[in-house]
Amino acid sequence: MSRVPGWLLRHRITVEPYLGDSAYGPQYGPPAVAVPALVSAAVRQVRDADGREVVSSTTVIAAPGLDCPPGSRLTLPDGRTTTAITTSAHAAPGLPVPACVEVSCE
């Protein structure tokens, strides 16, 4: 299985993985800085973890293995901070399709 080519991942983002809620609000893990990604600012409708239809304003494509569960905080190349709605790992063993992780963000 091939990975998404690194030359396609033109942007650099920061990902703070969501760990859960505490009495003081959401808790995040240590940030992964300068993660190679391809950021697309396109509005589309997606389903969140609860099955509700929500609007995503940004889609991020990254290499397989990205630790970005729903609720994670992402800082995009333009400095905007957003939250991950859904994360999907794409793989097609045996097909000439690159493996990647797709994150739909608020």
RALIN-V455216 format. One record per residue. N is the residue number from 1. PHI is phi in whole degrees, -180 to 180 (* if undefined). Layout:
[[N	PHI] [N	PHI]]
This chain:
[[1	*] [2	-91] [3	-98] [4	-60] [5	-61] [6	-60] [7	-69] [8	-82] [9	-91] [10	-79] [11	-98] [12	-126] [13	-126] [14	-116] [15	-121] [16	-111] [17	-64] [18	-73] [19	-104] [20	138] [21	-99] [22	-131] [23	-64] [24	-105] [25	111] [26	-65] [27	-113] [28	-123] [29	-80] [30	-62] [31	-71] [32	-96] [33	-98] [34	59] [35	-75] [36	-65] [37	-157] [38	-117] [39	-106] [40	-123] [41	-91] [42	-133] [43	-82] [44	-154] [45	-97] [46	-133] [47	-103] [48	-84] [49	-63] [50	-90] [51	91] [52	-79] [53	-83] [54	-132] [55	-98] [56	-104] [57	-101] [58	-144] [59	-120] [60	-118] [61	-111] [62	-139] [63	-68] [64	-57] [65	95] [66	-65] [67	-91] [68	-147] [69	-69] [70	-53] [71	99] [72	-66] [73	-102] [74	-119] [75	-108] [76	-86] [77	-58] [78	-84] [79	94] [80	-71] [81	-103] [82	-138] [83	-119] [84	-72] [85	-92] [86	-139] [87	-130] [88	-128] [89	-94] [90	-107] [91	-149] [92	-139] [93	-55] [94	88] [95	-108] [96	-81] [97	-119] [98	-72] [99	-79] [100	-160] [101	-118] [102	-112] [103	-118] [104	-96] [105	-119] [106	-63]]
